[in-house]
Amino acid sequence: MPRGTTIRVSQNEKQRLDEAGYQMTGTTEVPYGEILSLLMERAPDVDV
């Protein structure tokens, strides 16, 4: 299945996403898009 969006992250952001993914799922084998989706579900709603 082709990807609809490409996410570019710095090495620091990648490390932080790996850490967050590991804390939430117990593995670092989770795609970054899925980690971001999980984080967005947990974030409070904010008007910008």
C-alpha positions as CSV (number, residue, x, y, z in Angstrom):
1,M,0.0,0.0,0.0
2,P,1.6,3.3,-1.0
3,R,2.1,6.0,1.6
4,G,-0.1,9.2,1.3
5,T,2.3,11.4,3.3
6,T,6.0,11.6,4.0
7,I,7.1,12.9,7.3
8,R,10.6,14.3,7.6
9,V,12.1,14.5,11.1
10,S,15.5,15.5,12.5
11,Q,17.7,13.0,14.3
12,N,16.7,14.6,17.6
13,E,13.0,14.3,16.7
14,K,13.5,10.7,15.5
15,Q,15.1,9.8,18.9
16,R,12.2,11.4,20.8
17,L,9.7,9.6,18.6
18,D,11.5,6.3,19.1
19,E,11.4,6.9,22.9
20,A,7.7,7.8,22.9
21,G,6.9,4.8,20.7
22,Y,8.8,2.5,23.0
23,Q,7.0,3.9,26.1
24,M,3.6,3.6,24.5
25,T,4.0,0.2,22.7
26,G,7.0,-1.5,24.2
27,T,8.8,-1.6,20.8
28,T,10.7,0.8,18.4
29,E,9.3,-1.1,15.4
30,V,6.2,1.1,15.1
31,P,6.0,3.5,12.1
32,Y,6.4,7.2,13.0
33,G,3.0,8.1,11.5
34,E,1.4,5.7,14.0
35,I,3.3,7.1,16.9
36,L,2.3,10.6,15.9
37,S,-1.3,9.5,15.6
38,L,-1.2,8.0,19.1
39,L,0.4,11.2,20.5
40,M,-2.3,13.3,18.8
41,E,-5.0,11.2,20.3
42,R,-3.6,11.9,23.8
43,A,-3.0,15.6,23.3
44,P,-5.5,18.1,24.6
45,D,-7.6,20.0,22.1
46,V,-6.0,23.4,21.5
47,D,-7.3,26.3,19.4
48,V,-4.6,27.8,17.3
